[in-house]
């Protein structure tokens, strides 16, 4: 994948400053179409043959009028009727065969594109997902891909079929009577000009509509996920108004598309009809003068009428092609974003992280060396979120991160599993730079639990065992025991109970305990916990802390803490202030030496303070 650093590309829902042509955009679909190209080419050839059979019918009519009808031969008329029936049935069967040929391969193309998009989204950095609304991504994986499948099934084929049919039809017309053929060729130039103008204007409106669909999808998704907030604050009306405004904008845009399409159809249908009318008048005069046979005139007009659909469908096919081109652009806007960089060193040369923490002597454990961080879209001269962080968590040690809201604690923990990339400096695990570790290996070594737990629409057991690659029979019970998640036994189906979307069937404390169980399930070498007990009551918190101490003795841990009770789990504490390390020491040392730390801890409950003393 190539990196797309252009500002317009980096912002969802906006068009690139220099738009590529529709043909160039659609050509990007070739890698997906190539595996099924034989079926598509065969389907196109079948459709061309079927369409050309329709042009043979006027020739049969000419033979019937100038022959059996003129000679009053009923047998010849019945023979001609039979020929027309055979041609009609053959045409229908061939079009049916074309449909069968493209159905399955195009479904596989759509599935492959959707799978690639999903796989790519999983590999994009967290910063990308922070910027892009989920509704925009959903619309690219659903509506846009549906448009592309429809384009490959119909417009792509029939642009070729209709062009061939029109070309063959005009050759037949010119052979029948070149003067009448020239009359029908007169509208070609104005139609080409009108179609060119239509293509330019329609592409802009189509892109706007598709982006607005993405915005609307975002609002719907947020309303569904945030239904508790909407109900709790009585925001039904404001949300309904916001939704109505977006639908009004989308309706206005769609009406604009309809007006453009109606305009092009009016021109495309009117101009050829006028030309056919003129040809009919001139042809009738020639038949009256004896310069043209009645059969030839019938065949000529029948051929011209057979070409009406290929000509009139140009506007519809161009509209679908433009929508498909913008859908392709939107799809590849996401696919072109560079994935998370993998380890620079080849995997075969990456040495194993020493589980005993002995490699490099004092370099063992987790070390931050001059680490700085600013968000990718921040100005180069902006104040960094983290600035020259130097920390060393010794093997088997637990260090607590304490600081005011916005001091950079959570950001620092996100750098360890490389959810964000450090702007400067480096982080090592047992002496090895994390950028030299394959991400899969890094995330096997480092397990995380966030303050806002995320659960998936799966069973309790499946959610917890996501954190254990090689889970044994005792893994799940042990993890649940550490997290004191005994509430699982009371669920309808125990560990086989479905927790529902986002785990909303559980309380906040229950979700947090399951997230903690997931973090410890795989017995990670390094553990990163972002205030994992904030939603627990003091009694449950005490039980979880007691069980968690056993786990912390077996791992190297970094824990974001806001309560003294959580701080007491740590061997040492690092005070983060303004994105920098202000002090490092034990809890008691920092209480005596740091006024800021003492102030942060002063909000603890009285019984916690007594236990500290």
Protein Blocks (a to p, Z undefined) as FASTA:
>chain_A
ZZdfbfklmpghiacfbdcdfklmmmmmmmmmmmmmmmmmmmmmmmmmmmmmmmmmmmmm
mmmmmmmmmnopaklmmmmmmmmmmmmmmmmmmmmmmmmmmmmmmmmmmmmmmmmmmmmm
mmpcfklmmmpcfklmmmmmmmmmmmmmmmmmmmmmmmmmmmmmmmmmmmmmmmmommlm
mmmmmmmmmmmmmmmmmmmmmmmmmmmmmmmmmmmmmmmmmmmmmmmmmmmnopmmmmmm
mmmmmmmmmmmmmmmmmmmmmmmmmmmmmmmmmmmmmmmmmmmmmmmnopacfklmmmmm
mmmmmmmmmmmmmmmmmmmmmmmmmmmmmmmmmmmpccddddfbafklpccddfkopggp
jmgcjddehiacddfkbcfkbccfbghiacdddehiacdddddehilpmmmmmmmnomac
cfbdcddeehiafklpcfklmmmmpccddfbdcdddddfklmmmmmpmbacfklmmmmmm
mnopaklmmpmnlmmlcebjhhlmpcfklmmmmmmmmmmmnopabdcdehkllmpcfklm
mmmmmmmmmmmmmpccddddfbfklmmmpmbdcddeehiafbgcdfklmmmmmmklmmmm
mmpcfklmmmmZZ
